[in-house]
Amino acid sequence: MIAITSASFYRLPNGTLTVVCKGAFPKRALPLMAKVGTVDVEGISLSSDGRGFMGMLSKSPNSGDELVVRYLPEPPTRTGIRFPSLPVA
């Protein structure tokens, strides 16, 4: 079962918006998938200890959009973590 403890959004110097998520992500043969609202998290890199991941967003989600994660074919896990209303630095 996926368990999320925190997530942060950052803008890299090149302007790419990234999300860093901490929690428990069991090792699976299928890839981890994530979305913030309707925006897919791309290029997800899961930490070797399964306690976090980092990924990129191709565009900025709407303020208040929720981060959801899943392994297919399982249903999405809602995190309650929302994209901030303030600009991401």
C-alpha positions in Angstrom: 0.0 0.0 0.0 1.2 3.5 -0.9 1.5 5.9 2.1 2.4 9.6 1.5 3.8 11.7 4.3 4.8 14.9 2.4 5.3 16.5 -1.0 6.9 19.7 -2.1 6.9 21.5 -5.4 10.1 23.2 -6.8 11.0 25.1 -9.9 14.5 24.2 -11.1 16.9 26.9 -12.5 15.9 25.9 -16.1 12.2 26.6 -15.2 11.1 22.9 -14.9 8.5 22.4 -12.2 9.3 19.3 -10.1 7.5 17.4 -7.3 9.4 15.6 -4.5 7.2 13.2 -2.5 8.1 11.3 0.6 6.4 8.2 2.0 6.3 4.5 1.5 6.2 3.1 -2.0 6.4 -0.7 -2.2 8.6 -2.2 -4.9 6.5 -3.3 -7.9 7.2 -4.5 -11.4 4.8 -1.9 -12.7 5.8 1.8 -12.8 4.5 4.3 -10.2 2.2 6.9 -11.8 1.2 10.3 -10.4 -0.9 13.3 -11.4 -1.5 16.7 -9.9 -5.0 17.5 -11.1 -5.0 16.7 -14.8 -1.2 17.2 -15.2 0.8 13.9 -15.4 4.0 13.7 -13.3 6.6 12.6 -15.9 10.0 11.0 -15.6 9.3 9.6 -12.1 12.4 8.4 -10.3 11.7 6.2 -7.3 14.4 6.2 -4.5 16.2 3.0 -4.0 14.8 2.6 -0.5 11.2 3.1 -1.7 10.8 6.1 0.6 10.2 8.8 -2.0 10.1 9.9 -5.6 10.8 12.9 -7.8 9.2 13.8 -11.1 8.5 16.7 -13.5 5.4 18.5 -14.5 5.1 19.7 -18.1 2.9 22.6 -17.0 1.7 24.2 -13.8 -1.3 22.6 -12.3 -4.2 24.7 -11.1 -4.1 26.1 -7.6 -5.6 23.5 -5.2 -5.2 20.5 -7.6 -4.5 17.3 -5.6 -1.6 15.0 -6.0 -2.7 11.4 -6.6 -0.5 8.3 -7.0 -1.0 4.8 -8.2 0.4 1.5 -9.5 -1.8 0.2 -12.4 -4.2 -1.5 -12.2 -4.8 -0.4 -8.6 -7.1 2.6 -8.0 -5.5 6.0 -7.4 -4.4 6.9 -3.8 -5.5 10.4 -2.9 -2.9 12.2 -0.9 -4.7 15.3 0.3 -1.6 17.3 -0.8 -2.6 20.2 -3.0 -0.7 22.4 -5.4 0.0 25.7 -3.7 -1.8 28.9 -4.6 1.4 30.9 -4.1 4.0 30.9 -7.0 6.5 28.1 -6.7 10.1 29.4 -6.3 
